[in-house]
């Protein structure tokens, strides 16, 4: 049983979706290959991983997004920088 409520998970998903949109908008402002563009790319990937994990907790079953252990490890630092 989760220690978070359904409303908390849904609010989290809304926040993550908002961060994804803002990061995609920010990414467009930077030249492809620049450090800022890459930072946003990594953040977007990490947010998508986080979104899938929260969705998985919300529905109580694995979701169709298949992320590897490497994907999860790679997402850790960008997520930590956003918190």
C-alpha positions as protocol buffer text, in pm:
chain_id: "A"
residue {
  index: 1
  type: UNK
  ca { x: 0 y: 0 z: 0 }
}
residue {
  index: 2
  type: UNK
  ca { x: 131 y: 343 z: -95 }
}
residue {
  index: 3
  type: UNK
  ca { x: 183 y: 615 z: 161 }
}
residue {
  index: 4
  type: UNK
  ca { x: 59 y: 872 z: -90 }
}
residue {
  index: 5
  type: UNK
  ca { x: -300 y: 938 z: -189 }
}
residue {
  index: 6
  type: UNK
  ca { x: -444 y: 917 z: -539 }
}
residue {
  index: 7
  type: UNK
  ca { x: -481 y: 1297 z: -538 }
}
residue {
  index: 8
  type: UNK
  ca { x: -115 y: 1340 z: -448 }
}
residue {
  index: 9
  type: UNK
  ca { x: -10 y: 1115 z: -737 }
}
residue {
  index: 10
  type: UNK
  ca { x: -240 y: 1303 z: -976 }
}
residue {
  index: 11
  type: UNK
  ca { x: -103 y: 1639 z: -859 }
}
residue {
  index: 12
  type: UNK
  ca { x: 247 y: 1507 z: -907 }
}
residue {
  index: 13
  type: UNK
  ca { x: 166 y: 1398 z: -1261 }
}
residue {
  index: 14
  type: UNK
  ca { x: 30 y: 1746 z: -1337 }
}
residue {
  index: 15
  type: UNK
  ca { x: 347 y: 1905 z: -1200 }
}
residue {
  index: 16
  type: UNK
  ca { x: 569 y: 1674 z: -1401 }
}
residue {
  index: 17
  type: UNK
  ca { x: 369 y: 1743 z: -1719 }
}
residue {
  index: 18
  type: UNK
  ca { x: 409 y: 2115 z: -1658 }
}
residue {
  index: 19
  type: UNK
  ca { x: 785 y: 2078 z: -1608 }
}
residue {
  index: 20
  type: UNK
  ca { x: 810 y: 1875 z: -1929 }
}
residue {
  index: 21
  type: UNK
  ca { x: 631 y: 2149 z: -2126 }
}
residue {
  index: 22
  type: UNK
  ca { x: 849 y: 2422 z: -1976 }
}
residue {
  index: 23
  type: UNK
  ca { x: 1165 y: 2222 z: -2045 }
}
residue {
  index: 24
  type: UNK
  ca { x: 1060 y: 2159 z: -2406 }
}
residue {
  index: 25
  type: UNK
  ca { x: 995 y: 2532 z: -2451 }
}
residue {
  index: 26
  type: UNK
  ca { x: 1332 y: 2617 z: -2298 }
}
residue {
  index: 27
  type: UNK
  ca { x: 1510 y: 2360 z: -2513 }
}
residue {
  index: 28
  type: UNK
  ca { x: 1385 y: 2532 z: -2830 }
}
residue {
  index: 29
  type: UNK
  ca { x: 1576 y: 2846 z: -2732 }
}
residue {
  index: 30
  type: UNK
  ca { x: 1914 y: 2675 z: -2744 }
}
residue {
  index: 31
  type: UNK
  ca { x: 2121 y: 2551 z: -3035 }
}
residue {
  index: 32
  type: UNK
  ca { x: 2124 y: 2177 z: -3084 }
}
residue {
  index: 33
  type: UNK
  ca { x: 2438 y: 2033 z: -2930 }
}
residue {
  index: 34
  type: UNK
  ca { x: 2494 y: 2321 z: -2690 }
}
residue {
  index: 35
  type: UNK
  ca { x: 2533 y: 2241 z: -2322 }
}
residue {
  index: 36
  type: UNK
  ca { x: 2203 y: 2414 z: -2241 }
}
residue {
  index: 37
  type: UNK
  ca { x: 2019 y: 2214 z: -2508 }
}
residue {
  index: 38
  type: UNK
  ca { x: 2169 y: 1890 z: -2379 }
}
residue {
  index: 39
  type: UNK
  ca { x: 2078 y: 1981 z: -2020 }
}
residue {
  index: 40
  type: UNK
  ca { x: 1715 y: 2029 z: -2122 }
}
residue {
  index: 41
  type: UNK
  ca { x: 1720 y: 1705 z: -2323 }
}
residue {
  index: 42
  type: UNK
  ca { x: 1845 y: 1515 z: -2017 }
}
residue {
  index: 43
  type: UNK
  ca { x: 1586 y: 1682 z: -1794 }
}
residue {
  index: 44
  type: UNK
  ca { x: 1303 y: 1596 z: -2033 }
}
residue {
  index: 45
  type: UNK
  ca { x: 1414 y: 1233 z: -2046 }
}
residue {
  index: 46
  type: UNK
  ca { x: 1436 y: 1218 z: -1666 }
}
residue {
  index: 47
  type: UNK
  ca { x: 1093 y: 1376 z: -1629 }
}
residue {
  index: 48
  type: UNK
  ca { x: 944 y: 1123 z: -1870 }
}
residue {
  index: 49
  type: UNK
  ca { x: 1095 y: 842 z: -1662 }
}
residue {
  index: 50
  type: UNK
  ca { x: 957 y: 999 z: -1343 }
}
residue {
  index: 51
  type: UNK
  ca { x: 617 y: 1040 z: -1505 }
}
residue {
  index: 52
  type: UNK
  ca { x: 609 y: 672 z: -1601 }
}
residue {
  index: 53
  type: UNK
  ca { x: 707 y: 566 z: -1248 }
}
residue {
  index: 54
  type: UNK
  ca { x: 439 y: 783 z: -1087 }
}
residue {
  index: 55
  type: UNK
  ca { x: 180 y: 652 z: -1335 }
}
residue {
  index: 56
  type: UNK
  ca { x: 287 y: 300 z: -1245 }
}
residue {
  index: 57
  type: UNK
  ca { x: 231 y: 371 z: -875 }
}
residue {
  index: 58
  type: UNK
  ca { x: -103 y: 535 z: -949 }
}
residue {
  index: 59
  type: UNK
  ca { x: -246 y: 242 z: -1143 }
}
residue {
  index: 60
  type: UNK
  ca { x: -76 y: -21 z: -932 }
}
residue {
  index: 61
  type: UNK
  ca { x: 63 y: -210 z: -1228 }
}
residue {
  index: 62
  type: UNK
  ca { x: 354 y: -175 z: -1468 }
}
residue {
  index: 63
  type: UNK
  ca { x: 293 y: 77 z: -1744 }
}
residue {
  index: 64
  type: UNK
  ca { x: 385 y: 24 z: -2107 }
}
residue {
  index: 65
  type: UNK
  ca { x: 693 y: 249 z: -2087 }
}
residue {
  index: 66
  type: UNK
  ca { x: 993 y: 21 z: -2073 }
}
residue {
  index: 67
  type: UNK
  ca { x: 1287 y: 193 z: -1910 }
}
residue {
  index: 68
  type: UNK
  ca { x: 1610 y: 10 z: -1842 }
}
residue {
  index: 69
  type: UNK
  ca { x: 1817 y: 30 z: -1526 }
}
residue {
  index: 70
  type: UNK
  ca { x: 2052 y: 257 z: -1721 }
}
residue {
  index: 71
  type: UNK
  ca { x: 1760 y: 490 z: -1801 }
}
residue {
  index: 72
  type: UNK
  ca { x: 1668 y: 501 z: -1433 }
}
residue {
  index: 73
  type: UNK
  ca { x: 2027 y: 566 z: -1327 }
}
residue {
  index: 74
  type: UNK
  ca { x: 2064 y: 837 z: -1592 }
}
residue {
  index: 75
  type: UNK
  ca { x: 1746 y: 1007 z: -1471 }
}
residue {
  index: 76
  type: UNK
  ca { x: 1859 y: 1037 z: -1110 }
}
residue {
  index: 77
  type: UNK
  ca { x: 2090 y: 1341 z: -1137 }
}
residue {
  index: 78
  type: UNK
  ca { x: 1859 y: 1558 z: -1355 }
}
residue {
  index: 79
  type: UNK
  ca { x: 1563 y: 1487 z: -1125 }
}
residue {
  index: 80
  type: UNK
  ca { x: 1772 y: 1568 z: -818 }
}
residue {
  index: 81
  type: UNK
  ca { x: 1870 y: 1902 z: -975 }
}
residue {
  index: 82
  type: UNK
  ca { x: 1502 y: 1990 z: -1022 }
}
residue {
  index: 83
  type: UNK
  ca { x: 1397 y: 1912 z: -666 }
}
